[in-house]
Amino acid sequence: MLNEHQSEIPAEVMQRLKDGDEIAYISEAGCPGIADPGQTLAAYAHQIGAEVIPHTGPNSILLALMASGFNGQQFCFHGYLPNKQPLLGQKIQFLETESRQRNQSQIFIETPYRNQQLFQEILKTGHGETKLCIATDLTGKQEKIITRKLKEWKNHLPEMHKVPTVFILYAGIH
């Protein structure tokens, strides 16, 4: 069992890899190593010369980008943004500027219980013509992927409290 709070690979797993045993790392809701624990295990396997074989599966970040209608040739994933002011507002402004200057989709996530606060800050900070894709509960029963300009989102407040969500900001060429 590995998680974001565990920095060490269990000794038993390390020994099994050294012995040549096959190890599988599976995520309960994500894609191992992509905004999800797993990179430490892959790095260790490379370090000892073990073969690393990724298998395809759903990745919420890429699924959201695929369905957003935004630039899939130029994008950047930022993980979690700062959750306190003034850093959050400054980061949103930076992402919007980067998107506009580089024609780049800016992807980020948030802890589900802070989704609404992040959304409100994006509306407050961003330019009305900037587009935002909100992708919630990807691969789940309540999956929704909606893209709108920020000025349009103000009339359509989504319910995403405690729901896994991917946000994509795009101010590039429309």
C-alpha positions in Angstrom: 0.0 0.0 0.0 1.5 3.3 -1.1 -0.1 6.7 -0.7 0.8 10.4 -0.8 1.8 10.3 2.9 4.2 7.5 2.5 7.7 8.4 1.1 9.3 5.1 1.6 8.7 1.9 -0.4 8.0 -1.0 1.9 11.2 -3.2 2.4 9.2 -6.3 1.3 8.3 -4.7 -2.0 11.9 -3.6 -2.6 13.2 -7.1 -1.9 10.6 -8.7 -4.1 11.7 -6.4 -7.0 15.4 -7.2 -6.3 14.5 -11.0 -6.4 12.9 -10.5 -9.8 9.3 -10.9 -8.8 6.6 -9.1 -10.8 5.0 -6.2 -8.9 1.8 -4.5 -10.0 0.9 -1.0 -8.8 -2.8 -0.2 -9.2 -4.6 3.0 -8.3 -8.1 3.0 -6.9 -9.0 6.2 -8.6 -6.3 7.6 -10.9 -3.3 6.7 -13.0 -0.2 5.6 -11.0 2.5 8.2 -11.2 0.4 10.9 -12.9 -0.9 13.1 -10.1 -1.1 9.9 -8.1 1.4 8.0 -6.0 3.6 5.6 -8.0 6.6 7.5 -9.3 8.7 6.4 -6.3 8.2 2.8 -7.1 8.9 3.3 -10.8 12.1 5.2 -10.0 13.3 2.5 -7.7 12.6 -0.2 -10.3 14.7 1.7 -12.8 17.4 2.2 -10.2 17.8 -1.5 -9.7 17.4 -2.3 -13.4 13.9 -3.9 -13.1 11.7 -3.7 -16.2 8.9 -1.1 -15.9 5.8 -1.8 -18.1 3.0 0.8 -17.9 -0.5 -0.4 -18.8 -3.2 1.9 -20.2 -6.1 2.9 -18.2 -8.2 6.0 -17.5 -6.3 9.2 -16.6 -8.6 12.0 -15.6 -6.2 14.7 -16.7 -6.0 13.4 -20.3 -9.7 12.5 -20.5 -10.6 16.1 -19.4 -8.2 17.6 -22.0 -9.5 15.3 -24.7 -13.1 16.4 -24.1 -12.4 20.1 -23.3 -12.0 21.4 -26.9 -8.8 23.1 -25.9 -5.3 22.9 -27.3 -4.0 19.3 -26.9 -0.7 20.1 -28.6 0.4 22.6 -26.0 -0.6 22.0 -22.4 0.8 22.0 -18.9 -0.3 20.2 -15.8 0.2 22.1 -12.5 -1.2 19.7 -10.0 -2.6 21.5 -7.0 -2.6 25.3 -6.9 -1.8 27.3 -3.8 -4.9 27.3 -1.6 -4.3 30.6 0.3 -4.6 34.2 -0.8 -2.9 36.1 -2.3 -0.9 33.2 -3.9 -4.0 31.5 -5.4 -5.2 34.6 -7.2 -1.6 35.4 -8.4 -1.3 31.8 -9.7 -4.6 32.0 -11.6 -3.5 35.2 -13.2 -0.1 33.7 -14.1 -1.8 30.6 -15.7 -4.2 32.8 -17.7 -1.2 34.9 -19.0 0.8 31.8 -19.9 -2.2 30.3 -21.7 -2.7 33.5 -23.7 1.0 34.0 -24.6 1.8 30.3 -25.3 -1.6 29.2 -26.7 -1.4 26.6 -24.0 -4.1 24.7 -22.0 -3.5 25.0 -18.2 -4.6 21.9 -16.3 -4.9 21.7 -12.5 -6.8 19.8 -9.8 -7.9 20.5 -6.2 -8.9 18.6 -3.1 -12.6 17.9 -3.7 -13.8 19.8 -0.6 -12.1 23.0 -1.9 -13.4 22.8 -5.5 -16.1 25.5 -5.0 -13.6 28.0 -3.4 -11.2 27.4 -6.3 -14.0 27.9 -8.9 -15.1 31.2 -7.2 -11.5 32.5 -7.3 -11.1 31.6 -10.9 -14.4 33.6 -11.7 -13.2 36.5 -9.6 -9.7 36.6 -11.0 -10.0 35.6 -14.6 -10.9 37.5 -17.7 -14.5 37.0 -18.9 -13.4 35.7 -22.3 -11.1 33.1 -20.9 -12.5 29.6 -21.2 -12.7 27.1 -18.4 -13.4 23.4 -18.6 -14.7 21.7 -15.5 -14.6 17.9 -15.7 -16.2 16.2 -12.7 -16.5 12.5 -11.6 -14.6 11.3 -14.7 -15.5 7.6 -15.5 -18.1 7.8 -12.7 -21.9 7.7 -12.8 -22.2 11.5 -12.5 -19.5 12.3 -15.1 -19.8 15.8 -16.5 -17.4 17.8 -18.8 -18.5 21.3 -19.6 -16.5 24.1 -21.2 -17.7 27.7 -21.1 -16.2 31.2 -21.0 -15.8 32.6 -17.5 -18.5 35.2 -18.0 -20.9 32.4 -19.0 -20.0 30.2 -15.9 -21.3 33.0 -13.7 -24.8 32.1 -14.7 -24.3 28.3 -14.4 -22.7 27.5 -11.1 -21.7 23.8 -11.1 -22.1 21.5 -8.1 -18.8 19.9 -7.5 -18.4 20.0 -3.7 -16.5 16.8 -2.7 -16.5 15.5 -6.3 -13.1 14.8 -8.0 -12.7 17.5 -10.6 -10.2 18.5 -13.2 -10.0 22.2 -14.2 -8.6 23.4 -17.5 -8.1 27.1 -18.2 -7.6 28.3 -21.7 -7.1 31.9 -22.9 -5.3 31.0 -26.1 -6.4 31.3 -29.7 -10.2 30.7 -29.7 
